Amino acid sequence: MMAHKMKVAIIGSGNIGTDLLIKIMRSRQLECVLFAGRNLQSPGMQKAKDLKVHTSDRGINALIDAADRFELVFDATSAQDHHVHAPLLKQLNKVVIDMTPSNIGGMCVPAVNMEHCLTLQNVNMVTCGGQASIPLAYAIGQTQRDVEYIEVVSSISSKSAGPATRHNLDEYIETTERGITQFSGCGRAKAILNLNPADPCIHMQSTVFALVQNPDMESLRRRTNEMVCILQKYVPGYQLIVPPTLENGRIVIMVRVEGLGDYLPPYAGNLDIINCAAIAMAEEYARKRSYMEEA
């Protein structure tokens, strides 16, 4: 049993930061002691005040001034902002979980490399499409030889794509493709993001296509099912809707993500999956710290 919760701070009061806060409020390992942004009148700030969490509109300066109050930071701002924040937080010796596609920290997909990430001080949660698809690309890389090409197409509701997502689309594509190649071992990858304006809103779906010489489908189906089970431990709404299938000479796998509905609607699975992954990583940091304190 943990002696005390790990104290954390969140910078960024948009949808991702606010949803993270709601998830932290029910965590047995984490406690949010500072919620920092730029506008005290924003919906996120108002929600934090309602939850009796200390708030500030001074952004990174608030974290610098209160550095002795927390051990870990969730940066839920933008890729550009994190390039400013990262060196400052490194000087403060804080563990950082970067929610932006900044490409600064080590790429973190808990279902794939959680243990390795525990050795890093700054981890990057890649992208929502990366969190949904990289475990599948990893399964392909583990079970197949001569993987020529992997393509990931993610579709999300346009209502769940906020200003930061739209502003960072180039970074989203670059970071997702880098994650796919890194974790699959495939030399060529492409990522596509579709913003669907349909009403009622669609749930997030990600489809992975792969070109493989002489595919071993039995091994891939077995490993894919294992990865889905691991993911569902921290993303309950992660569903395999098209198991590994050969279609027109290519492998096709499709997943659907339904959000928990904490702060955002269930259709916003794209935001929920990256937040659930970040919480899972932070809680593992907390468990590691507790173990070291008891040793």
VMD Tcl script that draws the C-alpha trace (Angstrom):
set ca {
  {0.00 0.00 0.00}
  {1.31 3.45 -0.93}
  {2.35 5.77 1.91}
  {1.02 8.81 0.04}
  {-0.12 9.81 -3.40}
  {2.31 11.24 -5.92}
  {1.66 14.96 -6.27}
  {1.32 16.16 -9.84}
  {0.72 19.40 -11.74}
  {-1.11 19.97 -15.02}
  {-0.25 22.77 -17.43}
  {-2.92 23.38 -20.05}
  {-6.56 23.97 -19.13}
  {-8.17 22.80 -22.37}
  {-10.17 19.61 -22.88}
  {-7.20 17.25 -22.51}
  {-5.92 18.91 -19.33}
  {-9.37 19.05 -17.77}
  {-10.17 15.43 -18.60}
  {-6.80 14.43 -17.11}
  {-7.76 16.27 -13.94}
  {-11.04 14.33 -13.63}
  {-9.18 11.05 -14.07}
  {-6.57 12.03 -11.48}
  {-9.30 12.88 -8.97}
  {-10.30 9.21 -8.78}
  {-6.77 7.80 -8.92}
  {-5.47 5.97 -5.87}
  {-1.88 6.88 -6.76}
  {-2.06 10.51 -7.93}
  {-3.09 13.89 -6.51}
  {-3.27 17.11 -8.56}
  {-1.97 20.06 -6.54}
  {-1.78 22.66 -9.33}
  {-3.80 23.26 -12.48}
  {-2.17 26.00 -14.56}
  {-3.29 27.72 -17.74}
  {-3.77 31.20 -19.15}
  {-7.41 32.10 -18.50}
  {-9.08 31.72 -15.11}
  {-12.48 32.06 -16.78}
  {-12.02 29.07 -19.10}
  {-14.35 26.07 -18.59}
  {-11.39 23.95 -17.51}
  {-10.30 26.43 -14.86}
  {-13.86 26.72 -13.58}
  {-14.08 22.93 -13.33}
  {-10.81 22.78 -11.40}
  {-12.09 25.44 -8.98}
  {-15.28 23.44 -8.46}
  {-13.11 20.45 -7.56}
  {-11.15 22.56 -5.03}
  {-7.90 22.23 -6.99}
  {-5.46 25.14 -6.80}
  {-5.47 27.04 -10.12}
  {-3.28 29.67 -11.76}
  {-3.36 31.67 -14.99}
  {0.43 32.10 -14.97}
  {1.22 28.98 -17.00}
  {4.76 27.65 -16.70}
  {5.70 30.43 -14.27}
  {3.21 29.05 -11.77}
  {4.93 25.66 -11.95}
  {8.36 27.23 -11.49}
  {7.22 29.13 -8.40}
  {5.56 26.06 -6.87}
  {8.20 23.52 -7.89}
  {8.54 22.09 -4.39}
  {4.87 21.06 -4.31}
  {4.82 18.40 -7.04}
  {6.94 15.62 -8.57}
  {5.40 15.05 -11.99}
  {3.97 17.34 -14.68}
  {1.42 16.66 -17.41}
  {2.02 19.14 -20.25}
  {-1.29 19.44 -22.11}
  {-0.50 22.62 -24.04}
  {0.92 22.46 -27.59}
  {4.00 21.12 -29.33}
  {5.38 24.65 -29.65}
  {4.79 25.42 -25.98}
  {6.43 22.20 -24.85}
  {9.64 23.18 -26.62}
  {9.73 26.10 -24.17}
  {8.56 24.13 -21.14}
  {10.77 21.04 -21.49}
  {14.15 22.62 -20.63}
  {12.62 24.55 -17.73}
  {11.04 21.42 -16.27}
  {14.30 19.53 -16.77}
  {16.09 22.18 -14.70}
  {13.48 21.62 -11.98}
  {14.21 17.85 -12.17}
  {10.55 16.97 -12.74}
  {9.20 13.87 -14.43}
  {7.28 15.09 -17.47}
  {4.48 13.39 -19.37}
  {4.14 15.32 -22.62}
  {0.66 15.16 -24.17}
  {1.75 17.10 -27.27}
  {3.36 15.82 -30.50}
  {6.57 17.71 -29.72}
  {9.01 14.86 -30.49}
  {11.14 15.80 -27.47}
  {10.78 13.00 -24.93}
  {11.00 9.26 -25.41}
  {7.94 7.85 -27.13}
  {5.61 6.17 -24.65}
  {2.93 3.60 -25.48}
  {2.28 1.84 -22.15}
  {1.05 -1.40 -23.75}
  {4.38 -1.67 -25.56}
  {7.20 -0.01 -23.58}
  {6.04 1.03 -20.11}
  {9.02 -0.51 -18.31}
  {11.53 1.32 -20.50}
  {9.71 4.61 -20.03}
  {10.11 4.36 -16.25}
  {13.81 5.07 -16.82}
  {13.08 8.34 -18.67}
  {12.44 11.78 -17.22}
  {10.45 13.13 -20.17}
  {8.07 10.83 -22.05}
  {5.95 11.73 -25.03}
  {2.50 10.19 -25.43}
  {2.87 10.32 -29.24}
  {-0.67 11.05 -30.55}
  {-4.19 9.69 -30.15}
  {-3.82 7.80 -33.42}
  {-0.45 6.53 -32.27}
  {-1.83 5.20 -29.00}
  {-4.56 3.34 -30.91}
  {-2.45 1.99 -33.76}
  {1.12 1.51 -32.53}
  {0.29 -1.58 -30.43}
  {-1.12 -3.14 -33.62}
  {1.89 -2.08 -35.68}
  {4.10 -3.50 -32.92}
  {2.23 -6.83 -33.16}
  {2.80 -6.82 -36.92}
  {6.51 -6.14 -36.46}
  {6.83 -8.90 -33.85}
  {5.14 -11.60 -35.90}
  {5.95 -10.81 -39.55}
  {9.05 -10.80 -41.69}
  {9.66 -8.37 -44.54}
  {7.09 -5.73 -43.55}
  {7.23 -3.36 -46.53}
  {4.80 -0.62 -45.54}
  {2.31 0.30 -42.81}
  {-0.45 2.87 -43.18}
  {-2.71 4.10 -40.38}
  {-5.98 5.90 -41.06}
  {-7.71 7.39 -38.01}
  {-11.15 8.97 -38.14}
  {-12.44 11.16 -35.33}
  {-15.38 13.46 -34.81}
  {-14.53 17.01 -35.82}
  {-16.11 18.15 -32.55}
  {-13.42 16.26 -30.62}
  {-10.60 18.01 -32.49}
  {-9.89 21.19 -30.55}
  {-7.71 24.17 -31.52}
  {-4.48 22.50 -30.33}
  {-5.18 19.38 -32.40}
  {-5.90 21.42 -35.52}
  {-2.89 23.66 -34.97}
  {-0.57 20.64 -34.55}
  {-1.75 18.56 -37.55}
  {1.66 18.53 -39.21}
  {3.28 17.46 -35.93}
  {0.55 14.83 -35.48}
  {1.36 13.23 -38.84}
  {5.13 13.36 -38.34}
  {5.03 12.00 -34.78}
  {2.56 9.21 -35.55}
  {4.61 8.04 -38.53}
  {7.80 8.12 -36.49}
  {6.14 6.05 -33.76}
  {4.87 3.47 -36.24}
  {8.31 2.97 -37.78}
  {10.07 2.94 -34.40}
  {7.86 0.31 -32.80}
  {7.18 -1.88 -35.84}
  {10.63 -1.84 -37.41}
  {9.02 -1.03 -40.75}
  {10.98 1.45 -42.87}
  {7.97 3.11 -44.53}
  {4.85 4.38 -42.81}
  {2.06 6.83 -43.47}
  {-0.47 8.36 -41.07}
  {-3.78 9.93 -42.12}
  {-6.25 11.75 -39.86}
  {-9.84 12.33 -40.97}
  {-12.00 14.87 -39.11}
  {-15.58 13.74 -39.65}
  {-18.33 16.38 -39.28}
  {-21.14 13.81 -39.06}
  {-23.98 14.41 -36.59}
  {-24.47 12.38 -34.46}
  {-20.75 12.30 -33.82}
  {-18.75 9.22 -34.76}
  {-16.52 7.36 -32.33}
  {-12.80 7.21 -33.01}
  {-11.74 4.44 -35.37}
  {-8.23 3.53 -36.50}
  {-7.43 1.17 -39.35}
  {-3.98 -0.31 -39.86}
  {-2.97 -1.53 -43.32}
  {0.25 -3.46 -43.87}
  {2.05 -4.90 -46.87}
  {3.87 -8.08 -45.88}
  {5.47 -10.81 -47.92}
  {4.12 -14.25 -46.90}
  {2.10 -13.05 -43.87}
  {1.76 -15.31 -40.82}
  {-1.87 -14.53 -39.96}
  {-2.23 -17.04 -37.13}
  {0.65 -15.56 -35.16}
  {-0.58 -12.03 -35.87}
  {-4.12 -12.76 -34.68}
  {-2.79 -14.29 -31.48}
  {-0.43 -11.37 -30.77}
  {-3.08 -8.79 -31.69}
  {-5.52 -10.31 -29.21}
  {-2.83 -10.15 -26.52}
  {-2.15 -6.48 -27.24}
  {-5.86 -5.63 -27.17}
  {-6.20 -7.27 -23.74}
  {-3.24 -5.27 -22.41}
  {-4.72 -2.02 -23.76}
  {-8.15 -2.71 -22.31}
  {-6.64 -2.75 -18.82}
  {-6.20 1.03 -19.03}
  {-8.49 1.90 -21.99}
  {-11.70 -0.10 -21.36}
  {-13.36 1.31 -24.49}
  {-10.68 -0.04 -26.86}
  {-12.40 -2.58 -29.13}
  {-11.09 -4.76 -31.94}
  {-13.80 -4.55 -34.62}
  {-11.89 -6.09 -37.56}
  {-9.34 -8.71 -36.50}
  {-6.26 -9.22 -38.69}
  {-7.62 -9.98 -42.15}
  {-6.06 -10.45 -45.57}
  {-7.75 -8.21 -48.13}
  {-6.47 -7.63 -51.67}
  {-2.95 -8.71 -50.69}
  {-2.71 -6.52 -47.60}
  {-3.28 -7.00 -43.88}
  {-6.14 -4.97 -42.39}
  {-6.87 -4.43 -38.67}
  {-9.45 -1.99 -37.31}
  {-10.17 -0.78 -33.79}
  {-12.80 1.51 -32.26}
  {-12.32 3.59 -29.13}
  {-15.16 4.70 -26.88}
  {-14.26 7.21 -24.20}
  {-15.09 6.90 -20.51}
  {-17.20 10.07 -20.62}
  {-15.40 11.69 -17.68}
  {-15.26 15.29 -18.89}
  {-15.70 14.68 -22.60}
  {-18.47 12.77 -24.42}
  {-17.91 9.07 -25.08}
  {-17.43 9.67 -28.80}
  {-14.20 11.57 -28.01}
  {-12.24 8.33 -27.71}
  {-9.28 10.00 -29.43}
  {-8.76 12.25 -26.41}
  {-9.65 9.54 -23.90}
  {-7.13 6.99 -25.15}
  {-4.15 9.33 -24.89}
  {-5.28 10.52 -21.45}
  {-5.84 6.98 -20.17}
  {-2.39 6.05 -21.43}
  {-0.85 9.05 -19.66}
  {-2.60 8.23 -16.38}
  {-1.45 4.61 -16.62}
  {2.14 5.81 -17.07}
  {1.93 8.30 -14.20}
  {0.48 5.71 -11.86}
  {3.32 3.35 -12.71}
  {5.83 6.12 -11.88}
  {4.03 6.49 -8.54}
  {4.21 2.76 -7.83}
  {7.91 2.72 -8.67}
  {8.56 5.65 -6.32}
  {6.60 3.98 -3.55}
  {8.56 0.75 -4.00}
  {11.86 2.62 -3.84}
  {10.79 4.43 -0.68}
  {9.86 1.15 1.00}
  {13.04 -0.66 -0.10}
}
mol new
graphics top color blue
foreach p $ca { graphics top sphere $p radius 0.5 }
foreach p [lrange $ca 0 end-1] q [lrange $ca 1 end] { graphics top cylinder $p $q radius 0.2 }
display resetview
